[in-house]
């Protein structure tokens, strides 16, 4: 009996069959070997190119390494690894061995890593060489951490991933996990506070590929794809691992931070068919004089997630590159995009419609389902890729995962045409003069001003303890901040939105506080 998943895309939503005995890594790698793609390039990173045969052997070697390190089925390995071939090697090798990989943000502090190691009780951490100084002191501070394996370090070192793998077998039979077994964790990005270990099952990865990547995005075997969003991020994990492996495409990886210059370099060198970005990056790319044109870069598709894409940025990108950005929303809890625009049906300023296979609903403050257009409510989602829950956090799990429905924490409304419009996080929404104000709406208006690069809006109490909008603005390069400019920008908002929505206070800043995945941390701005 086959242990690989199958899908029928002649129906909507696709009919997906996942056997009871199922291992996600065995499926994602095995389907390509079975299709004769062993000699095809699977990954291109800053050091080289790797075929599907080489990826399979590397994953098998790491699975063997975990056994030699004493890790057993269902135990956890924390991985803080840059986007190189080592990431899919470690992630897929662990899953194949029945060990649970925990992919964490590579841009955090030592204190963050200490928290995640202690919370997860991971016995082994695999760490990129550049990050080792942050982890070495933790061997003496986190009692459950026994060993650190260094990815990208000298092969001769006993703790080097390359050395350990060189001595391991390239053959490994996947552990007989079930489709409902814990497969991997992702820690929530912390845009609203402390991160939570989000536990996903074996079946979830392929569900996102069959429901979104193939029918909505239209990914195919011949594609070269490049995700500026990193693999440790749920969005990036689908973009750069699950989706391309599901069809046998080729993925470009970039270890460094996704600055516009670094992204331009990869785009020009590799000419990808699909590019995955986030709103902040798209804005920065458009502001750069090095931004390519359609003639230089014949992209077929671009996507955005992580935060709502401002309409102005989307229109400018289409004018510059000649291709639409498919704005969507996903979450760590749902693993990838469940609500999206799609090719031929792009409505800028909206997040589109539900991805086939997912249901969404809007709920008011009293828990009633909203069935009227243009009325904001909390977005809730039902779909097959929902997480099992949060590790070691029963109260938060019960609050977020309610039967088949997952609370997103996002406020949305649905317009008369059935497209969903983002209004902000539940705790970001402002009530001004008794009326809800979406910070996203005000931010979108602010960045339409020719001097503004980025903006974030939060609530702030005036002298009468009434909440009004307060704006933090990053100006475009070469623009000088002044009181006159602040007043000019306020008048711009007044001219385009209802008067009560304009920011009463405006502060010019060098940058906005963000998670590594590009989400603005408004809770930090509210604390100022």
C-alpha positions as CSV (number, residue, x, y, z in Angstrom):
1,X,0.0,0.0,0.0
2,X,1.3,3.4,-0.9
3,X,2.1,5.8,1.9
4,X,2.1,8.9,-0.3
5,X,-0.9,11.3,-0.6
6,X,-2.9,11.8,-3.7
7,X,-5.2,14.6,-4.9
8,X,-8.0,14.9,-7.5
9,X,-7.9,18.5,-8.8
10,X,-10.9,18.0,-11.2
11,X,-13.2,18.9,-8.3
12,X,-13.3,22.0,-6.1
13,X,-12.1,21.8,-3.4
14,X,-9.6,19.2,-4.5
15,X,-10.3,15.7,-3.1
16,X,-7.2,14.8,-1.1
17,X,-6.5,11.3,0.1
18,X,-3.9,10.9,2.9
19,X,-3.4,7.4,4.1
20,X,-3.4,6.6,7.8
21,X,0.2,5.5,7.7
22,X,1.8,8.7,6.5
23,X,5.1,10.5,6.9
24,X,5.2,14.1,5.4
25,X,8.9,14.0,4.5
26,X,8.6,10.6,2.9
27,X,5.8,12.0,0.8
28,X,7.4,15.3,-0.2
29,X,10.7,13.7,-1.2
30,X,9.4,10.3,-2.3
31,X,6.9,11.6,-4.8
32,X,9.7,13.3,-6.7
33,X,11.9,10.2,-6.8
34,X,8.9,8.1,-7.9
35,X,8.3,10.6,-10.7
36,X,11.8,10.3,-12.0
37,X,13.0,13.7,-10.9
38,X,16.0,12.5,-9.0
39,X,18.5,14.3,-11.2
40,X,16.6,17.6,-11.3
41,X,17.7,20.6,-9.2
42,X,15.6,20.9,-6.1
43,X,17.5,23.7,-4.3
44,X,20.0,26.5,-5.2
45,X,21.6,28.2,-2.3
46,X,24.6,30.6,-1.9
47,X,27.0,27.6,-2.0
48,X,25.7,25.3,-4.7
49,X,23.0,23.4,-6.4
50,X,21.4,20.2,-5.1
51,X,19.3,17.6,-7.0
52,X,16.3,15.7,-5.6
53,X,18.5,12.6,-5.2
54,X,21.0,14.7,-3.2
55,X,18.2,16.1,-1.1
56,X,16.9,12.6,-0.3
57,X,20.4,11.4,0.7
58,X,21.0,14.4,2.9
59,X,17.7,14.0,4.7
60,X,18.4,10.3,5.2
61,X,21.8,11.0,6.6
62,X,20.4,13.5,9.1
63,X,17.7,11.1,10.1
64,X,20.5,8.6,10.9
65,X,22.5,11.3,12.8
66,X,19.5,11.9,15.1
67,X,19.5,8.2,16.0
68,X,23.2,8.3,16.8
69,X,22.6,11.4,19.0
70,X,20.1,9.4,21.0
71,X,16.9,11.2,19.9
72,X,13.9,9.0,19.8
73,X,10.5,9.2,18.0
74,X,8.4,12.1,19.1
75,X,11.2,13.9,20.9
76,X,12.1,17.4,19.7
77,X,15.0,19.0,17.9
78,X,15.2,22.8,17.8
79,X,16.6,24.2,14.6
80,X,17.8,27.8,14.2
81,X,19.1,27.5,10.7
82,X,19.5,30.1,7.9
83,X,18.0,29.5,4.5
84,X,20.5,27.1,3.0
85,X,20.3,23.5,2.0
86,X,20.8,22.7,5.6
87,X,17.3,23.8,6.5
88,X,15.4,21.3,4.3
89,X,18.0,18.7,5.2
90,X,17.4,19.1,9.0
91,X,13.6,19.7,8.7
92,X,12.8,16.8,6.4
93,X,15.4,14.4,8.0
94,X,13.9,14.9,11.4
95,X,10.4,14.3,10.2
96,X,11.5,11.2,8.4
97,X,13.0,9.9,11.6
98,X,9.8,10.6,13.5
99,X,11.5,13.4,15.5
100,X,9.7,16.7,15.8
101,X,11.7,19.7,14.3
102,X,11.0,23.1,15.8
103,X,12.0,25.8,13.3
104,X,12.7,29.1,15.1
105,X,13.3,32.6,14.0
106,X,17.0,33.3,13.3
107,X,16.8,37.0,14.3
108,X,15.9,36.6,18.0
109,X,17.8,37.2,21.2
110,X,19.6,34.7,23.5
111,X,16.8,35.2,26.0
112,X,14.2,34.2,23.3
113,X,16.1,31.1,22.5
114,X,16.5,30.2,26.1
115,X,12.8,30.5,26.5
116,X,12.0,28.3,23.5
117,X,14.5,25.6,24.4
118,X,13.2,25.4,28.0
119,X,9.6,25.5,26.9
120,X,10.0,22.8,24.2
121,X,12.5,20.7,26.2
122,X,14.5,20.0,23.0
123,X,17.5,17.9,23.8
124,X,19.4,18.9,20.7
125,X,19.7,22.2,18.8
126,X,20.9,22.5,15.2
127,X,22.3,26.0,14.8
128,X,23.9,27.9,11.9
129,X,27.5,28.7,12.6
130,X,26.9,32.5,12.7
131,X,24.4,32.0,15.5
132,X,26.4,29.7,17.7
133,X,27.6,32.4,20.1
134,X,24.0,33.0,21.1
135,X,23.5,29.3,21.9
136,X,26.7,28.1,23.4
137,X,26.1,29.7,26.8
138,X,22.7,28.0,26.9
139,X,24.2,24.5,27.3
140,X,24.9,25.5,31.0
141,X,21.6,27.4,31.5
142,X,18.9,25.2,30.0
143,X,18.9,21.8,31.8
144,X,17.2,19.9,29.0
145,X,19.6,21.0,26.3
146,X,22.3,18.3,25.8
147,X,24.0,19.1,22.5
148,X,24.4,21.7,19.8
149,X,25.1,20.7,16.2
150,X,26.6,23.4,14.0
151,X,25.3,23.8,10.5
152,X,27.8,25.4,8.2
153,X,30.7,24.8,10.5
154,X,34.0,23.1,9.8
155,X,33.5,19.4,8.8
156,X,36.3,18.3,11.1
157,X,34.5,19.5,14.3
158,X,32.7,16.8,16.3
159,X,29.7,19.0,16.5
160,X,29.6,20.0,12.9
161,X,26.6,18.9,10.9
162,X,28.7,18.2,7.8
163,X,31.0,15.9,9.8
164,X,28.2,14.0,11.5
165,X,26.4,13.5,8.2
166,X,29.5,12.3,6.3
167,X,29.6,9.3,8.7
168,X,25.9,8.5,8.4
169,X,24.1,6.3,5.9
170,X,22.4,7.8,2.9
171,X,19.7,5.2,3.3
172,X,16.9,5.5,5.8
173,X,13.5,4.0,6.0
174,X,10.9,6.5,7.1
175,X,9.5,5.9,10.5
176,X,5.9,4.7,10.3
177,X,4.1,7.8,11.6
178,X,0.4,8.4,11.2
179,X,-1.2,11.4,9.4
180,X,-2.4,12.7,12.8
181,X,1.0,12.5,14.6
182,X,2.8,15.6,15.7
183,X,5.1,16.5,12.8
184,X,6.7,19.9,13.5
185,X,6.3,23.1,15.6
186,X,6.5,26.7,14.7
187,X,6.6,29.4,17.4
188,X,4.2,32.2,16.8
189,X,5.9,35.4,15.7
190,X,5.1,37.4,18.8
191,X,3.4,40.3,17.0
192,X,0.9,40.5,19.9
193,X,3.2,39.3,22.8
194,X,4.9,36.1,24.0
195,X,5.4,33.3,21.4
196,X,3.6,30.0,21.6
197,X,4.7,26.6,20.4
198,X,2.2,25.7,17.6
199,X,2.0,22.0,17.0
200,X,1.2,20.8,13.4
201,X,0.4,17.2,12.3
202,X,1.9,15.2,9.5
203,X,-1.0,15.8,7.1
204,X,-0.9,19.6,7.3
205,X,2.0,20.4,4.9
206,X,0.6,18.6,1.9
207,X,-2.9,20.0,2.5
208,X,-1.6,23.5,2.0
209,X,0.0,22.6,-1.2
210,X,-3.0,20.8,-2.6
211,X,-5.5,23.5,-1.5
212,X,-3.6,26.7,-2.2
213,X,-0.3,26.2,-4.1
214,X,-1.6,24.2,-7.0
215,X,-5.2,25.5,-7.6
216,X,-4.8,29.1,-6.5
217,X,-1.2,30.0,-7.0
218,X,-0.8,27.6,-10.0
219,X,2.7,26.3,-9.1
220,X,4.1,23.8,-11.5
221,X,7.1,21.5,-12.0
222,X,8.9,23.8,-14.4
223,X,8.9,26.7,-12.0
224,X,11.8,28.4,-10.3
225,X,10.6,30.0,-7.1
226,X,12.2,32.4,-4.6
227,X,10.8,33.4,-1.2
228,X,12.1,36.4,0.6
229,X,10.1,35.3,3.5
230,X,12.3,32.9,5.5
231,X,11.7,29.2,5.9
232,X,11.2,29.4,9.7
233,X,8.1,31.5,9.0
234,X,4.9,29.5,8.2
235,X,4.4,31.5,5.0
236,X,8.0,30.9,4.0
237,X,8.0,27.2,4.9
238,X,5.2,26.7,2.4
239,X,6.7,28.9,-0.2
240,X,10.2,27.5,-0.2
241,X,9.7,23.9,0.9
242,X,6.2,22.4,0.8
243,X,5.0,23.9,-2.4
244,X,8.0,23.4,-4.7
245,X,8.5,19.8,-3.4
246,X,4.9,19.0,-3.9
247,X,5.3,19.5,-7.7
248,X,9.1,19.1,-8.3
249,X,9.9,22.7,-8.8
250,X,13.3,24.4,-8.1
251,X,13.8,26.7,-5.1
252,X,16.3,29.5,-4.7
253,X,17.4,30.0,-1.0
254,X,19.1,33.1,0.4
255,X,20.8,33.0,3.8
256,X,21.1,36.7,4.4
257,X,18.4,39.1,5.5
258,X,16.0,40.1,2.7
259,X,17.1,43.6,2.0
260,X,16.0,45.1,-1.4
261,X,19.6,44.9,-2.7
262,X,19.9,41.2,-1.7
263,X,16.6,40.3,-3.2
264,X,17.3,42.2,-6.4
265,X,20.5,40.2,-6.8
266,X,18.7,36.8,-6.6
267,X,15.9,38.0,-8.8
268,X,18.2,39.1,-11.6
269,X,20.5,36.1,-11.3
270,X,17.9,33.3,-11.2
271,X,14.9,34.9,-13.0
272,X,12.3,33.1,-10.8
273,X,8.8,32.4,-12.1
274,X,7.2,33.0,-8.7
275,X,8.3,35.5,-6.0
276,X,7.0,35.6,-2.5
277,X,7.3,38.8,-0.4
278,X,5.8,40.8,2.4
279,X,4.3,44.3,2.2
280,X,7.3,46.0,3.9
281,X,9.7,44.5,1.4
282,X,7.6,45.4,-1.6
283,X,7.5,49.0,-0.3
284,X,11.3,49.1,0.1
285,X,11.9,47.5,-3.3
286,X,9.7,50.1,-5.0
287,X,11.5,52.9,-3.2
288,X,14.8,51.7,-4.4
289,X,16.3,53.1,-7.7
290,X,17.6,49.6,-8.4
291,X,14.1,48.1,-8.6
292,X,13.9,46.0,-11.8
293,X,11.3,46.5,-14.6
294,X,9.1,43.9,-16.3
295,X,11.6,43.7,-19.2
296,X,14.4,42.7,-16.8
297,X,12.3,40.3,-14.7
298,X,9.5,38.3,-16.3
299,X,7.7,37.1,-13.2
300,X,4.6,35.0,-13.6
301,X,3.2,35.4,-10.1
302,X,3.9,37.3,-6.9
303,X,2.3,36.8,-3.5
304,X,2.1,38.7,-0.2
305,X,1.1,37.7,3.3
306,X,2.1,38.4,6.9
307,X,0.2,41.7,6.9
308,X,-2.3,43.4,4.7
309,X,-0.9,44.7,1.5
310,X,-1.7,48.4,1.0
311,X,-3.5,49.1,-2.3
312,X,-1.1,51.8,-3.3
313,X,1.9,49.5,-3.1
314,X,0.1,46.8,-5.0
315,X,-0.8,49.2,-7.8
316,X,2.7,50.6,-8.1
317,X,4.2,47.1,-8.2
318,X,1.9,46.2,-11.1
319,X,2.8,49.3,-12.9
320,X,6.5,48.7,-12.4
321,X,6.7,44.9,-12.9
322,X,3.6,44.2,-15.0
323,X,2.4,41.5,-12.6
324,X,-0.2,41.4,-9.9
325,X,0.6,40.7,-6.2
326,X,-1.8,38.0,-4.9
327,X,-2.4,39.3,-1.4
328,X,-3.6,36.6,1.1
329,X,-3.7,35.9,4.7
330,X,-2.5,32.9,6.6
331,X,-1.3,32.3,10.1
332,X,1.0,30.1,12.2
333,X,-2.1,28.3,13.5
334,X,-3.5,27.6,10.0
335,X,0.0,27.0,8.5
336,X,-0.5,28.9,5.2
337,X,-2.9,31.0,3.2
338,X,-6.6,30.4,3.6
339,X,-8.0,33.6,2.2
340,X,-6.6,35.0,-1.0
341,X,-6.8,37.0,-4.2
342,X,-6.1,34.9,-7.3
343,X,-4.9,35.2,-10.8
344,X,-7.6,37.0,-12.9
345,X,-9.5,38.0,-9.8
346,X,-7.4,40.5,-8.0
347,X,-9.2,43.2,-6.0
348,X,-6.6,45.5,-4.4
349,X,-7.5,46.7,-1.0
350,X,-9.1,43.3,-0.2
351,X,-7.7,39.9,0.8
352,X,-9.9,38.1,-1.7
353,X,-12.1,35.1,-1.0
354,X,-11.7,31.8,0.9
355,X,-9.3,29.3,-0.6
356,X,-11.3,26.2,-1.6
357,X,-11.2,23.7,1.2
358,X,-11.4,26.4,3.9
359,X,-14.5,28.1,5.4
360,X,-14.4,31.5,7.0
361,X,-16.9,33.5,9.1
362,X,-17.1,36.8,10.9
363,X,-18.2,37.0,14.5
364,X,-19.2,40.0,16.5
365,X,-18.2,40.8,20.1
366,X,-21.1,38.8,21.4
367,X,-20.2,35.7,19.4
368,X,-22.9,36.1,16.8
369,X,-22.1,35.3,13.2
370,X,-22.3,38.4,11.0
371,X,-24.1,38.0,7.7
372,X,-24.3,41.6,6.6
373,X,-21.8,43.3,4.3
374,X,-19.3,45.9,5.5
375,X,-19.7,45.1,9.2
376,X,-16.4,44.3,10.9
377,X,-16.0,41.1,13.0
378,X,-13.4,38.7,14.1
379,X,-12.3,36.3,11.3
380,X,-12.5,32.7,12.1
381,X,-11.4,29.8,9.9
382,X,-12.2,26.1,9.6
383,X,-9.8,24.0,7.5
384,X,-7.7,20.8,7.4
385,X,-4.4,22.5,8.1
386,X,-5.3,23.9,11.6
387,X,-2.8,23.1,14.3
388,X,-3.4,20.6,17.1
389,X,-3.0,23.4,19.6
390,X,-0.4,25.3,21.6
391,X,2.2,23.3,23.5
392,X,1.9,23.5,27.2
393,X,-0.7,26.2,27.1
394,X,-4.2,24.8,27.6
395,X,-6.0,28.0,28.3
396,X,-4.8,29.7,25.1
397,X,-5.4,26.6,23.1
398,X,-9.0,26.5,24.3
399,X,-9.5,30.2,23.5
400,X,-8.0,29.9,20.0
401,X,-9.1,26.5,18.7
402,X,-12.9,26.1,19.1
403,X,-14.1,22.9,17.6
404,X,-13.5,23.1,13.8
405,X,-13.0,26.9,14.1
406,X,-9.8,28.7,14.7
407,X,-9.8,32.3,15.9
408,X,-7.5,34.5,13.8
409,X,-7.4,37.5,16.1
410,X,-8.0,39.6,13.0
411,X,-10.8,42.0,12.3
412,X,-12.3,41.8,8.8
413,X,-15.4,42.9,6.9
414,X,-16.9,41.4,3.8
415,X,-17.9,43.8,1.0
416,X,-21.1,43.5,-1.1
417,X,-19.2,41.5,-3.7
418,X,-18.0,38.9,-1.2
419,X,-14.4,40.0,-0.9
420,X,-12.9,40.3,2.5
421,X,-11.3,43.5,3.7
422,X,-8.8,43.6,6.5
423,X,-9.5,46.0,9.4
424,X,-6.6,45.2,11.8
425,X,-5.9,43.0,14.8
426,X,-8.6,42.6,17.4
427,X,-6.5,44.6,19.8
428,X,-5.4,47.1,17.2
429,X,-8.9,48.3,16.3
430,X,-9.7,51.8,17.5
431,X,-13.1,53.1,18.6
432,X,-13.1,56.9,17.8
433,X,-16.2,58.9,18.7
434,X,-18.0,55.5,19.2
435,X,-17.1,54.3,15.7
436,X,-14.6,51.6,14.8
437,X,-11.6,52.8,12.9
438,X,-9.3,50.4,11.1
439,X,-5.6,51.4,11.6
440,X,-4.9,49.6,8.2
441,X,-7.3,52.0,6.4
442,X,-5.5,55.0,7.9
443,X,-2.1,53.5,7.2
444,X,-3.0,52.8,3.6
445,X,-4.0,56.5,3.2
446,X,-0.8,57.7,4.8
447,X,1.5,55.8,2.5
448,X,-0.3,57.3,-0.5
449,X,1.3,60.6,0.4
450,X,4.4,61.1,-1.8
451,X,6.7,61.6,1.3
452,X,5.7,58.5,3.2
453,X,7.5,55.2,2.9
454,X,5.8,53.3,5.8
455,X,3.3,54.0,8.5
456,X,1.7,52.5,11.6
457,X,-1.3,53.7,13.5
458,X,-2.3,52.9,17.1
459,X,-4.8,54.3,19.6
460,X,-3.7,57.0,22.0
461,X,-5.7,58.7,24.7
462,X,-6.1,62.5,24.6
463,X,-6.4,64.8,27.6
464,X,-10.1,63.6,28.1
465,X,-9.1,59.9,28.0
466,X,-10.7,59.5,24.6
467,X,-9.0,57.3,22.1
468,X,-7.7,58.9,18.8
469,X,-5.4,57.7,16.1
470,X,-1.7,58.3,16.6
471,X,0.7,57.8,13.6
472,X,4.3,56.7,13.4
473,X,5.7,57.5,10.0
474,X,8.9,56.5,8.1
475,X,9.7,59.0,5.4
476,X,11.2,58.2,2.0
477,X,14.9,58.7,1.6
478,X,15.8,62.3,1.1
479,X,12.7,63.7,2.7
480,X,13.2,65.9,5.8
481,X,10.8,65.7,8.7
482,X,9.1,68.9,9.9
483,X,6.0,70.2,11.6
484,X,4.8,71.6,8.3
485,X,5.2,68.2,6.6
486,X,3.3,66.5,9.5
487,X,0.4,69.0,9.1
488,X,0.5,68.4,5.3
489,X,0.2,64.7,5.8
490,X,-2.7,65.1,8.3
491,X,-4.5,67.2,5.8
492,X,-4.0,64.5,3.1
493,X,-5.7,62.0,5.4
494,X,-8.5,64.4,6.1
495,X,-9.1,64.9,2.4
496,X,-9.4,61.2,1.7
497,X,-11.0,59.7,4.8
498,X,-13.8,60.7,7.2
499,X,-12.4,63.5,9.4
500,X,-12.5,61.6,12.7
501,X,-10.0,59.0,11.2
502,X,-7.1,61.4,10.8
503,X,-4.1,61.0,13.2
504,X,-4.1,63.6,15.9
505,X,-0.5,63.0,16.6
506,X,2.3,62.2,14.2
507,X,5.8,61.0,15.0
508,X,8.5,60.6,12.4
509,X,10.7,57.6,13.1
510,X,13.7,55.9,11.4
511,X,12.0,52.5,11.4
512,X,9.0,50.7,12.7
513,X,9.3,47.8,15.3
514,X,8.6,44.6,13.5
515,X,8.9,40.8,13.9
516,X,11.5,39.1,11.6
517,X,8.6,38.2,9.4
518,X,7.8,41.8,8.7
519,X,4.7,42.3,10.9
520,X,4.5,45.6,12.6
521,X,4.5,45.2,16.4
522,X,1.9,47.8,17.2
523,X,1.9,46.7,20.9
524,X,5.4,48.2,21.2
525,X,4.2,51.4,19.6
526,X,1.2,51.6,22.0
527,X,3.6,51.4,24.9
528,X,5.5,54.5,23.8
